Amino acid sequence: MNHVFHDESALEERLATPSPALAEDLSRLDGDLLVLGAGGKMGPSLCRLARRALDAAGRTDVAVRAVSRWSDPAAARALEGAGVRTVPFDLMDPGADFGALPDAGNVVFMVGAKFGSAGAPSQAWAVNAAMPARVADRWSDARIAAFSTGNVYPLVPVASGGCAEDDPVGPVGEYAMSCLGRERIFAHAALTRGTRVANIRLNYAVDLRYGVLADIAARVQAGEPVDVTTGHANVVWQGYANEVALRSLLHATSGEHVFTLNLTGPETASVRRLAAWFGEEFGTEATTVGEEAPTALLSDAGRCHALFGYPDVPLRTLVAWQADWLRRGLPLSGKPTKFQVRDGRF
């Protein structure tokens, strides 16, 4: 284990440390950076990372602005202290004037509705598909990196290695369908307005306070059985995910074929094996229930790794970090990934 996190501030510091490659890429940005939906799980760390990378590149002329309702004022203050300019704004207000938001040459779109979407499908479509139309209209001349999800793919045989970007999509459930709707809306802007777009299909970022590993580890630590019916998953270190999303801005394309990227780790991780590893970490024997289904939600991120390199934190290290985090009693977000869901109902 090559790192120990004594508290959340140490984790935030690690997440906000840019690689030389990120600083080099962001040195070439034309215009300010606007992050929409910056108050979510990944947004604050992405904003800090961007600000530090720009500073390292000597681009203090480029502003990083973080747009959110900022229901947690402390989070906004912390970002301001890190040199990020926060913009309080309710993107879901139907009467909101998007024209009042700042101009930007680069936009990262992080807004999304997932949990509860099965019971409120219209909300999922409003957030995931209708709002992108307003964003594409407001910043039609910008580069837009839009977070999507691997859920746009169908469940596939575990031995397949996962879906690649050129494979047919097959979303299961309202959430997944609405996310594909988001991709199509941004692609339409790329085709009709020349907007440069990058669609980022992310599968399960890990930052120790939440993620697939936290879900499994917490059950093992508590002596609760781990269901292995959904027996395999993809995970990736959040710091790498944020770096790739930012670097993808320079790969955004217009026209008929929008730049699309699967973003996850290289492993098809076995849930049973992960549980066993956590058992070893906690000095106990992990218990499991169920039998592995022959299919799972899996993505092939070979294109991502060829462009941006492999994730800088390997899976086994993430497991060690996660176990240490829980042993120390450090906080979890209380937001499970529900990676086990197979019917698309979140």
NUTILUM-625444 format. One record per residue (C-alpha): residue number from 1; y, z negated, x. Coordinates in nm, 3 decimals, always signed. Layout:
<rs>
+-----+---------+---------+---------+
:   i :      py :      pz :      px :
+-----+---------+---------+---------+
: NUM :       Y :       Z :       X :
...
+-----+---------+---------+---------+
</rs>
This chain:
<rs>
+-----+---------+---------+---------+
:   i :      py :      pz :      px :
+-----+---------+---------+---------+
:   1 :  +0.000 :  +0.000 :  +0.000 :
:   2 :  +0.321 :  +0.115 :  +0.168 :
:   3 :  +0.572 :  -0.054 :  -0.058 :
:   4 :  +0.611 :  -0.383 :  -0.240 :
:   5 :  +0.850 :  -0.431 :  -0.533 :
:   6 :  +0.970 :  -0.786 :  -0.573 :
:   7 :  +1.185 :  -0.708 :  -0.876 :
:   8 :  +1.326 :  -0.428 :  -1.090 :
:   9 :  +1.619 :  -0.369 :  -0.856 :
:  10 :  +1.376 :  -0.282 :  -0.574 :
:  11 :  +1.199 :  -0.037 :  -0.803 :
:  12 :  +1.530 :  +0.119 :  -0.906 :
:  13 :  +1.626 :  +0.152 :  -0.540 :
:  14 :  +1.306 :  +0.340 :  -0.464 :
:  15 :  +1.348 :  +0.567 :  -0.767 :
:  16 :  +1.707 :  +0.648 :  -0.664 :
:  17 :  +1.628 :  +0.743 :  -0.303 :
:  18 :  +1.659 :  +1.123 :  -0.271 :
:  19 :  +1.453 :  +1.343 :  -0.043 :
:  20 :  +1.631 :  +1.574 :  +0.204 :
:  21 :  +1.503 :  +1.868 :  -0.002 :
:  22 :  +1.675 :  +1.738 :  -0.315 :
:  23 :  +2.003 :  +1.684 :  -0.130 :
:  24 :  +1.979 :  +2.036 :  +0.011 :
:  25 :  +1.919 :  +2.189 :  -0.332 :
:  26 :  +2.193 :  +1.992 :  -0.508 :
:  27 :  +2.439 :  +2.087 :  -0.234 :
:  28 :  +2.431 :  +2.434 :  -0.390 :
:  29 :  +2.522 :  +2.329 :  -0.744 :
:  30 :  +2.812 :  +2.512 :  -0.902 :
:  31 :  +2.993 :  +2.278 :  -1.141 :
:  32 :  +2.939 :  +1.923 :  -1.260 :
:  33 :  +2.609 :  +1.775 :  -1.379 :
:  34 :  +2.577 :  +1.652 :  -1.738 :
:  35 :  +2.270 :  +1.452 :  -1.844 :
:  36 :  +2.215 :  +1.446 :  -2.220 :
:  37 :  +2.004 :  +1.157 :  -2.349 :
:  38 :  +2.053 :  +0.961 :  -2.029 :
:  39 :  +1.981 :  +0.623 :  -2.184 :
:  40 :  +1.603 :  +0.671 :  -2.216 :
:  41 :  +1.320 :  +0.563 :  -1.990 :
:  42 :  +1.382 :  +0.821 :  -1.719 :
:  43 :  +1.752 :  +0.897 :  -1.762 :
:  44 :  +1.920 :  +0.615 :  -1.568 :
:  45 :  +1.703 :  +0.666 :  -1.259 :
:  46 :  +1.754 :  +1.044 :  -1.272 :
:  47 :  +2.132 :  +0.996 :  -1.285 :
:  48 :  +2.134 :  +0.755 :  -0.990 :
:  49 :  +1.909 :  +0.988 :  -0.794 :
:  50 :  +2.135 :  +1.284 :  -0.860 :
:  51 :  +2.447 :  +1.093 :  -0.760 :
:  52 :  +2.292 :  +0.977 :  -0.433 :
:  53 :  +2.159 :  +1.322 :  -0.350 :
:  54 :  +2.499 :  +1.479 :  -0.410 :
:  55 :  +2.665 :  +1.214 :  -0.195 :
:  56 :  +2.411 :  +1.272 :  +0.081 :
:  57 :  +2.492 :  +1.642 :  +0.062 :
:  58 :  +2.865 :  +1.574 :  +0.088 :
:  59 :  +2.923 :  +1.698 :  -0.268 :
:  60 :  +3.143 :  +1.413 :  -0.386 :
:  61 :  +3.338 :  +1.679 :  -0.577 :
:  62 :  +3.050 :  +1.714 :  -0.826 :
:  63 :  +3.062 :  +1.460 :  -1.108 :
:  64 :  +2.746 :  +1.321 :  -1.268 :
:  65 :  +2.807 :  +1.234 :  -1.633 :
:  66 :  +2.551 :  +1.050 :  -1.845 :
:  67 :  +2.566 :  +1.098 :  -2.222 :
:  68 :  +2.400 :  +0.847 :  -2.456 :
:  69 :  +2.485 :  +0.609 :  -2.737 :
:  70 :  +2.456 :  +0.335 :  -2.472 :
:  71 :  +2.333 :  +0.072 :  -2.714 :
:  72 :  +2.271 :  -0.138 :  -2.401 :
:  73 :  +2.617 :  -0.180 :  -2.243 :
:  74 :  +2.464 :  -0.339 :  -1.932 :
:  75 :  +2.278 :  -0.016 :  -1.856 :
:  76 :  +2.603 :  +0.179 :  -1.880 :
:  77 :  +2.784 :  -0.067 :  -1.653 :
:  78 :  +2.508 :  -0.044 :  -1.395 :
:  79 :  +2.536 :  +0.334 :  -1.388 :
:  80 :  +2.913 :  +0.319 :  -1.357 :
:  81 :  +2.866 :  +0.089 :  -1.059 :
:  82 :  +2.644 :  +0.353 :  -0.903 :
:  83 :  +2.912 :  +0.621 :  -0.933 :
:  84 :  +2.781 :  +0.783 :  -1.252 :
:  85 :  +3.034 :  +0.839 :  -1.529 :
:  86 :  +2.896 :  +0.728 :  -1.865 :
:  87 :  +2.995 :  +0.905 :  -2.187 :
:  88 :  +2.927 :  +0.717 :  -2.514 :
:  89 :  +2.826 :  +0.975 :  -2.773 :
:  90 :  +2.578 :  +0.997 :  -3.060 :
:  91 :  +2.413 :  +1.335 :  -3.016 :
:  92 :  +2.231 :  +1.293 :  -3.348 :
:  93 :  +2.545 :  +1.243 :  -3.556 :
:  94 :  +2.565 :  +1.559 :  -3.772 :
:  95 :  +2.943 :  +1.533 :  -3.765 :
:  96 :  +2.965 :  +1.487 :  -3.389 :
:  97 :  +3.196 :  +1.729 :  -3.213 :
:  98 :  +2.999 :  +1.863 :  -2.916 :
:  99 :  +3.317 :  +2.037 :  -2.807 :
: 100 :  +3.458 :  +1.696 :  -2.718 :
: 101 :  +3.193 :  +1.651 :  -2.451 :
: 102 :  +3.278 :  +1.755 :  -2.094 :
: 103 :  +3.224 :  +2.103 :  -1.959 :
: 104 :  +2.947 :  +2.130 :  -1.701 :
: 105 :  +2.785 :  +2.394 :  -1.490 :
: 106 :  +2.452 :  +2.211 :  -1.501 :
: 107 :  +2.284 :  +2.027 :  -1.789 :
: 108 :  +1.968 :  +1.817 :  -1.795 :
: 109 :  +1.842 :  +1.779 :  -2.151 :
: 110 :  +1.638 :  +1.459 :  -2.191 :
: 111 :  +1.668 :  +1.394 :  -2.565 :
: 112 :  +1.345 :  +1.367 :  -2.761 :
: 113 :  +1.175 :  +1.202 :  -3.058 :
: 114 :  +0.805 :  +1.124 :  -3.026 :
: 115 :  +0.690 :  +0.790 :  -3.161 :
: 116 :  +0.708 :  +0.770 :  -3.537 :
: 117 :  +0.715 :  +1.148 :  -3.564 :
: 118 :  +0.397 :  +1.153 :  -3.774 :
: 119 :  +0.571 :  +0.952 :  -4.046 :
: 120 :  +0.910 :  +1.122 :  -4.012 :
: 121 :  +0.844 :  +1.483 :  -3.912 :
: 122 :  +1.186 :  +1.606 :  -4.020 :
: 123 :  +1.347 :  +1.366 :  -3.770 :
: 124 :  +1.127 :  +1.504 :  -3.494 :
: 125 :  +1.233 :  +1.859 :  -3.575 :
: 126 :  +1.600 :  +1.763 :  -3.602 :
: 127 :  +1.598 :  +1.602 :  -3.257 :
: 128 :  +1.354 :  +1.824 :  -3.073 :
: 129 :  +1.440 :  +2.165 :  -3.215 :
: 130 :  +1.769 :  +2.165 :  -3.410 :
: 131 :  +1.979 :  +1.973 :  -3.158 :
: 132 :  +1.891 :  +2.212 :  -2.873 :
: 133 :  +2.059 :  +2.490 :  -3.070 :
: 134 :  +2.386 :  +2.296 :  -3.061 :
: 135 :  +2.341 :  +2.223 :  -2.691 :
: 136 :  +2.267 :  +2.586 :  -2.609 :
: 137 :  +2.575 :  +2.692 :  -2.803 :
: 138 :  +2.804 :  +2.438 :  -2.634 :
: 139 :  +2.687 :  +2.501 :  -2.274 :
: 140 :  +2.576 :  +2.862 :  -2.298 :
: 141 :  +2.714 :  +2.942 :  -1.952 :
: 142 :  +2.545 :  +2.648 :  -1.779 :
: 143 :  +2.211 :  +2.609 :  -1.611 :
: 144 :  +1.996 :  +2.394 :  -1.843 :
: 145 :  +1.684 :  +2.204 :  -1.732 :
: 146 :  +1.519 :  +2.089 :  -2.055 :
: 147 :  +1.243 :  +1.832 :  -2.059 :
: 148 :  +0.947 :  +1.944 :  -2.266 :
: 149 :  +0.590 :  +1.814 :  -2.272 :
: 150 :  +0.236 :  +1.915 :  -2.191 :
: 151 :  +0.162 :  +1.844 :  -2.558 :
: 152 :  +0.256 :  +2.205 :  -2.632 :
: 153 :  -0.090 :  +2.294 :  -2.499 :
: 154 :  -0.417 :  +2.239 :  -2.686 :
: 155 :  -0.685 :  +1.997 :  -2.570 :
: 156 :  -0.898 :  +2.177 :  -2.314 :
: 157 :  -1.234 :  +2.118 :  -2.140 :
: 158 :  -1.197 :  +1.859 :  -1.867 :
: 159 :  -1.368 :  +2.086 :  -1.615 :
: 160 :  -1.104 :  +2.357 :  -1.672 :
: 161 :  -0.847 :  +2.182 :  -1.456 :
: 162 :  -0.589 :  +2.200 :  -1.732 :
: 163 :  -0.358 :  +2.461 :  -1.878 :
: 164 :  -0.134 :  +2.672 :  -1.658 :
: 165 :  +0.208 :  +2.790 :  -1.768 :
: 166 :  +0.086 :  +3.135 :  -1.865 :
: 167 :  -0.200 :  +3.005 :  -2.081 :
: 168 :  -0.161 :  +3.021 :  -2.461 :
: 169 :  +0.013 :  +2.723 :  -2.619 :
: 170 :  -0.151 :  +2.541 :  -2.907 :
: 171 :  +0.047 :  +2.234 :  -3.014 :
: 172 :  -0.137 :  +1.974 :  -3.222 :
: 173 :  +0.078 :  +1.778 :  -3.468 :
: 174 :  +0.443 :  +1.773 :  -3.569 :
: 175 :  +0.569 :  +1.622 :  -3.242 :
: 176 :  +0.406 :  +1.887 :  -3.027 :
: 177 :  +0.512 :  +2.168 :  -3.260 :
: 178 :  +0.873 :  +2.050 :  -3.263 :
: 179 :  +0.873 :  +2.036 :  -2.882 :
: 180 :  +0.754 :  +2.395 :  -2.869 :
: 181 :  +1.039 :  +2.464 :  -3.111 :
: 182 :  +1.279 :  +2.318 :  -2.855 :
: 183 :  +1.144 :  +2.551 :  -2.588 :
: 184 :  +1.180 :  +2.851 :  -2.820 :
: 185 :  +1.540 :  +2.763 :  -2.906 :
: 186 :  +1.640 :  +2.744 :  -2.541 :
: 187 :  +1.445 :  +3.062 :  -2.468 :
: 188 :  +1.638 :  +3.236 :  -2.747 :
: 189 :  +1.966 :  +3.132 :  -2.582 :
: 190 :  +1.838 :  +3.270 :  -2.252 :
: 191 :  +1.753 :  +3.599 :  -2.421 :
: 192 :  +2.061 :  +3.645 :  -2.640 :
: 193 :  +2.337 :  +3.469 :  -2.443 :
: 194 :  +2.217 :  +3.483 :  -2.085 :
: 195 :  +2.190 :  +3.106 :  -2.062 :
: 196 :  +1.989 :  +3.008 :  -1.755 :
: 197 :  +1.706 :  +2.780 :  -1.868 :
: 198 :  +1.421 :  +2.585 :  -1.710 :
: 199 :  +1.163 :  +2.437 :  -1.948 :
: 200 :  +0.987 :  +2.140 :  -1.785 :
: 201 :  +0.651 :  +2.047 :  -1.938 :
: 202 :  +0.600 :  +1.688 :  -1.822 :
: 203 :  +0.274 :  +1.497 :  -1.847 :
: 204 :  +0.304 :  +1.120 :  -1.818 :
: 205 :  +0.556 :  +0.993 :  -1.566 :
: 206 :  +0.483 :  +0.652 :  -1.413 :
: 207 :  +0.750 :  +0.402 :  -1.309 :
: 208 :  +0.547 :  +0.072 :  -1.323 :
: 209 :  +0.731 :  -0.060 :  -1.631 :
: 210 :  +0.558 :  +0.200 :  -1.847 :
: 211 :  +0.309 :  +0.481 :  -1.825 :
: 212 :  -0.061 :  +0.555 :  -1.850 :
: 213 :  -0.138 :  +0.330 :  -1.553 :
: 214 :  +0.056 :  +0.038 :  -1.705 :
: 215 :  -0.131 :  +0.086 :  -2.034 :
: 216 :  -0.470 :  +0.072 :  -1.863 :
: 217 :  -0.385 :  -0.198 :  -1.611 :
: 218 :  -0.247 :  -0.438 :  -1.872 :
: 219 :  -0.572 :  -0.420 :  -2.069 :
: 220 :  -0.785 :  -0.477 :  -1.761 :
: 221 :  -0.572 :  -0.771 :  -1.650 :
: 222 :  -0.598 :  -0.925 :  -1.998 :
: 223 :  -0.976 :  -0.880 :  -2.004 :
: 224 :  -0.954 :  -0.631 :  -2.291 :
: 225 :  -1.178 :  -0.323 :  -2.306 :
: 226 :  -1.036 :  +0.017 :  -2.218 :
: 227 :  -1.122 :  +0.299 :  -2.459 :
: 228 :  -1.244 :  +0.598 :  -2.257 :
: 229 :  -1.282 :  +0.844 :  -2.546 :
: 230 :  -0.981 :  +1.026 :  -2.408 :
: 231 :  -1.139 :  +1.006 :  -2.070 :
: 232 :  -0.897 :  +1.196 :  -1.848 :
: 233 :  -0.521 :  +1.226 :  -1.804 :
: 234 :  -0.251 :  +1.353 :  -1.570 :
: 235 :  +0.009 :  +1.117 :  -1.425 :
: 236 :  +0.294 :  +1.155 :  -1.177 :
: 237 :  +0.538 :  +0.923 :  -1.001 :
: 238 :  +0.867 :  +0.919 :  -1.191 :
: 239 :  +1.075 :  +0.962 :  -0.877 :
: 240 :  +0.901 :  +1.293 :  -0.808 :
: 241 :  +0.937 :  +1.399 :  -1.173 :
: 242 :  +1.311 :  +1.337 :  -1.163 :
: 243 :  +1.349 :  +1.525 :  -0.834 :
: 244 :  +1.162 :  +1.827 :  -0.969 :
: 245 :  +1.368 :  +1.833 :  -1.288 :
: 246 :  +1.691 :  +1.834 :  -1.088 :
: 247 :  +1.568 :  +2.092 :  -0.838 :
: 248 :  +1.453 :  +2.312 :  -1.126 :
: 249 :  +1.815 :  +2.375 :  -1.216 :
: 250 :  +1.832 :  +2.627 :  -0.932 :
: 251 :  +1.527 :  +2.807 :  -1.069 :
: 252 :  +1.660 :  +2.840 :  -1.425 :
: 253 :  +1.646 :  +3.195 :  -1.554 :
: 254 :  +1.787 :  +3.400 :  -1.837 :
: 255 :  +1.645 :  +3.700 :  -2.016 :
: 256 :  +1.301 :  +3.745 :  -2.166 :
: 257 :  +1.102 :  +3.521 :  -1.932 :
: 258 :  +1.240 :  +3.167 :  -1.902 :
: 259 :  +1.136 :  +2.963 :  -1.601 :
: 260 :  +0.863 :  +2.729 :  -1.725 :
: 261 :  +0.699 :  +2.457 :  -1.517 :
: 262 :  +0.416 :  +2.211 :  -1.565 :
: 263 :  +0.523 :  +1.884 :  -1.405 :
: 264 :  +0.250 :  +1.632 :  -1.325 :
: 265 :  +0.022 :  +1.513 :  -1.048 :
: 266 :  -0.257 :  +1.715 :  -0.886 :
: 267 :  -0.545 :  +1.496 :  -1.010 :
: 268 :  -0.744 :  +1.506 :  -1.329 :
: 269 :  -0.759 :  +1.128 :  -1.337 :
: 270 :  -1.064 :  +0.961 :  -1.490 :
: 271 :  -0.968 :  +0.675 :  -1.723 :
: 272 :  -1.299 :  +0.503 :  -1.649 :
: 273 :  -1.236 :  +0.522 :  -1.276 :
: 274 :  -0.877 :  +0.401 :  -1.314 :
: 275 :  -1.003 :  +0.100 :  -1.510 :
: 276 :  -1.257 :  +0.026 :  -1.236 :
: 277 :  -0.988 :  +0.050 :  -0.968 :
: 278 :  -0.773 :  -0.196 :  -1.160 :
: 279 :  -1.071 :  -0.425 :  -1.193 :
: 280 :  -1.103 :  -0.424 :  -0.815 :
: 281 :  -0.730 :  -0.494 :  -0.781 :
: 282 :  -0.747 :  -0.791 :  -1.020 :
: 283 :  -1.080 :  -0.923 :  -0.891 :
: 284 :  -1.258 :  -0.869 :  -1.220 :
: 285 :  -1.495 :  -0.620 :  -1.376 :
: 286 :  -1.325 :  -0.380 :  -1.612 :
: 287 :  -1.495 :  -0.322 :  -1.946 :
: 288 :  -1.484 :  +0.005 :  -2.135 :
: 289 :  -1.572 :  +0.124 :  -2.484 :
: 290 :  -1.654 :  +0.470 :  -2.615 :
: 291 :  -1.778 :  +0.782 :  -2.443 :
: 292 :  -1.565 :  +1.047 :  -2.280 :
: 293 :  -1.480 :  +1.341 :  -2.505 :
: 294 :  -1.538 :  +1.683 :  -2.346 :
: 295 :  -1.170 :  +1.778 :  -2.387 :
: 296 :  -0.834 :  +1.624 :  -2.299 :
: 297 :  -0.464 :  +1.707 :  -2.273 :
: 298 :  -0.443 :  +1.837 :  -1.917 :
: 299 :  -0.202 :  +2.055 :  -1.721 :
: 300 :  -0.239 :  +2.254 :  -1.402 :
: 301 :  +0.075 :  +2.185 :  -1.196 :
: 302 :  -0.012 :  +2.418 :  -0.910 :
: 303 :  +0.310 :  +2.618 :  -0.955 :
: 304 :  +0.516 :  +2.300 :  -0.935 :
: 305 :  +0.345 :  +2.180 :  -0.616 :
: 306 :  +0.380 :  +2.522 :  -0.453 :
: 307 :  +0.754 :  +2.521 :  -0.521 :
: 308 :  +0.840 :  +2.158 :  -0.459 :
: 309 :  +0.552 :  +2.008 :  -0.261 :
: 310 :  +0.299 :  +1.748 :  -0.368 :
: 311 :  +0.416 :  +1.420 :  -0.524 :
: 312 :  +0.524 :  +1.182 :  -0.250 :
: 313 :  +0.330 :  +0.889 :  -0.401 :
: 314 :  -0.046 :  +0.953 :  -0.439 :
: 315 :  -0.250 :  +0.825 :  -0.732 :
: 316 :  -0.431 :  +0.550 :  -0.545 :
: 317 :  -0.099 :  +0.413 :  -0.420 :
: 318 :  +0.040 :  +0.416 :  -0.774 :
: 319 :  -0.262 :  +0.212 :  -0.885 :
: 320 :  -0.199 :  -0.045 :  -0.610 :
: 321 :  +0.172 :  -0.062 :  -0.695 :
: 322 :  +0.096 :  -0.102 :  -1.066 :
: 323 :  -0.151 :  -0.386 :  -1.008 :
: 324 :  +0.088 :  -0.567 :  -0.778 :
: 325 :  +0.366 :  -0.530 :  -1.036 :
: 326 :  +0.155 :  -0.698 :  -1.302 :
: 327 :  +0.029 :  -0.971 :  -1.068 :
: 328 :  +0.391 :  -1.062 :  -1.002 :
: 329 :  +0.457 :  -1.085 :  -1.375 :
: 330 :  +0.730 :  -0.822 :  -1.360 :
: 331 :  +0.844 :  -0.670 :  -1.691 :
: 332 :  +0.694 :  -0.386 :  -1.889 :
: 333 :  +0.895 :  -0.171 :  -2.128 :
: 334 :  +0.670 :  -0.245 :  -2.425 :
: 335 :  +0.652 :  +0.128 :  -2.496 :
: 336 :  +0.290 :  +0.247 :  -2.464 :
: 337 :  +0.234 :  +0.615 :  -2.393 :
: 338 :  -0.037 :  +0.655 :  -2.661 :
: 339 :  -0.205 :  +0.900 :  -2.427 :
: 340 :  -0.531 :  +0.831 :  -2.610 :
: 341 :  -0.406 :  +1.006 :  -2.928 :
: 342 :  -0.608 :  +1.321 :  -2.994 :
: 343 :  -0.481 :  +1.434 :  -3.334 :
: 344 :  -0.113 :  +1.471 :  -3.241 :
: 345 :  -0.006 :  +1.187 :  -3.471 :
: 346 :  +0.234 :  +0.966 :  -3.280 :
+-----+---------+---------+---------+
</rs>
